[in-house]
Every structure is written in structure tokens, then in C-alpha cells.
Amino acid sequence: MEFIAITCPACWQSLEIESPTFSDQPIIMTTDCEVCCRPMVVTVEYVDPNDDPMVSVEPES
């Protein structure tokens, strides 16, 4: 199992989430920060299955 490091846009805490597979993409998920409990939207996309994914994290509106 692989993980992706993300940073909460509300409290700036570093977190890890499970990395989706190349075939699952694009992944857009809402998750709560483990520290401040604020929701955030995480988008994960792969350009190439051999490269690291592009990850963006935004606060949920």
C-alpha cells in the first residue's frame, strides 16, 4: 500500500492518505483533517502510471 503526503489548507498539518491506483483516476475526494477536523477536497491525477501523481488540496467550500 502506498501513501501520498498532503498538507491541510486550514491548519497546515502534514498528513498521509492512501494513494489511489492509476486505473482509479481521476480521484476527487472529500476528507477531514486528522488534526483540525476541517473538510478538504483532495484531487489526485496521474499523467503516466510510472510517475508520481499530481495532487491538489483545497478547503471545502
N, C-alpha and C positions, 0 to 999 in steps of 0.2 A: 504494500500500500504506500502510495506516495502522497506527500503533502505540499501545499503551497503556502508561503508566508504572505500574510496580508496585514495591513495597518488599519485600525478603526479610524474613520474620519472624524469621530466625535472626541475620543479620548487619546488617540494616537498610540494606543497599546498594540504591540505586535502579537498576532495570532496565527495559528496554522489551521487550514481547512484541508479536507481530503481533496486530492486532485481528481477531477473527472477525467475520463479517458478521451482520446481523440474522437472516437465514434459517438460520444455523448454530446458533442458540441453543436451549436454554441450553448453554453450554460449560463442562465441568468437566475440567480437565487437570492432570496432574502434570508438573512440570518441575523441573530442578535449577537452583539459583542459579549464575550465571556466576562468582561470586566465591568463595563458601564451599562450593559443590557440594552443599549440603543440599537434599533434595527439599521441594517445597512444592506445595500444591494451590491452583490458581487457578480461580475461578468467575467467569464473565462472563455477564451477562444484560442485555438491552435491554428497557426498558419501551416505548419508542417508537423507531422507526427513525431519527428525526431528532435524538434526544437522545444524550448520551454514555452509555455502558454503566455498569451497576453492577458493580463489581469487588471481589471479596474474595480475600484471600490468607491461607492458614493453613499452618503446618508440617504435613508429612505425618506421620501417627501411626506 
